[in-house]
Amino acid sequence: MAARQPFTDTDTADEAVRATCDDATTCKRFATSKSYWKDSYIQYFARSVGERKAPEINRGYYARVKGVNRLLDAFLRKTECSCQVINLGAGLDTTFWRLKDENLMPRKFFEVDFPTVVARKIHNIKTKPPLSRPLIETHSTDSLLLDAHSLDSDRYCIIGADLRDVSSLDEKLKKFQLNPELPTLLLSECVLVYMTPSQSSNLVHWAAETFHTAMFINYEQVNMSDRFGQVMIENLQRRQCTLAGVEACQSLESQKERFLKTGWEHADALDMMTVYSMLPQDDVARIESLEFLDERELLQQLLQHYSICWATKDRLNLGLSQLGF
C-alpha cells in the first residue's frame, strides 16, 4: 500500500482558497435575495440566504457582477457569439445559465477549478433539474460525458484542474474540444492573486500564446500597498489565505503590466469605484435605495481596492481593443 502523502502548508493554503468559493456564493445569494440583481440559479448552489451581509459588501458584489458582465457581454456581441469562453477558477458561478436565458451563449462555455470544487458543482448539476435541463437542451445526443471531475456537453464543459499546471490544463481543455482558432474570452475573478507571480504569468502567457484573437478579464485586488490593503491581507492571512500574487496588485499599472509583458497587445484597468460610477446610474440609484449605507467612505475604500483589468489581442481585427466601459 502506498504511503499516505503528508499534509502540507500548500494543502492548507489551497483549502483556504477553495473556501473563498463558498464566500462568494453566499454573498451573491444574499445580494440577489435583496434584489441587487437577478440570478435564479444561485439558489441551487447556496442552500440558504445565510446571515446578513453589510450593504457595502452587497454593493461591492453588485459592481463586480455588473462590471464583469458588461465586458463579457460586449465580447459575445462583438463576436456574434461565434466564440468560446473559459472561466478560470469558476467556483459555483452561474454565468452559463444566464447566457443561455439571454440568448448570448458562446459556441462552448468552459469552466475550470480545483477537482473538489468541480465534483461539488457536478453533483449539484446532476441533482437539480433547473441546472441540468439547459445542458440537455443544448446537447445533441442522449448522453453527456460525465465522471467525478469533469462533465462535457456540446455547449458546456466543466473540468477539474490545477491552474498552476499549465501543460496539464492545456491538455485537458483540448481533450474537450477547445478550439484555439476561435475568438476566446478568458475570465478570472480573485484567482490569479492566489498564485505566485510566475505561476500567474505562465497562465496569462499560455493564453496569449494559445489564442490569436482573445480577451482576458481579470477581477481582483489593487492598491494593496496602503494601510487598507495591508489590513485586507492580514484578515485573509488569519484564515490561512495567503495572497501569493499580491505584488501584481500594487496598482492599475502593475495589473496591466502583467498582460503587456506576456504577449497581450492591449490592456486597460479601472478600480471598482470608477466602474461603479460608469454603470447605468438609474440602476445604481435603484440598488442604493435598497439598504441604508451608513458610511459611504467605507464603500469607496473597498471599491478602490478592487479592479477590473482586461487585455486583448486581435488578429481577426474585430475591434476588441475598443471594448470597455
Order of alpha helices (4+ residues) and beta strands (2+ residues): alpha-alpha-beta-alpha-beta-alpha-alpha-beta-beta-beta-alpha-beta-alpha-beta-alpha-alpha-beta-alpha-alpha-alpha-beta
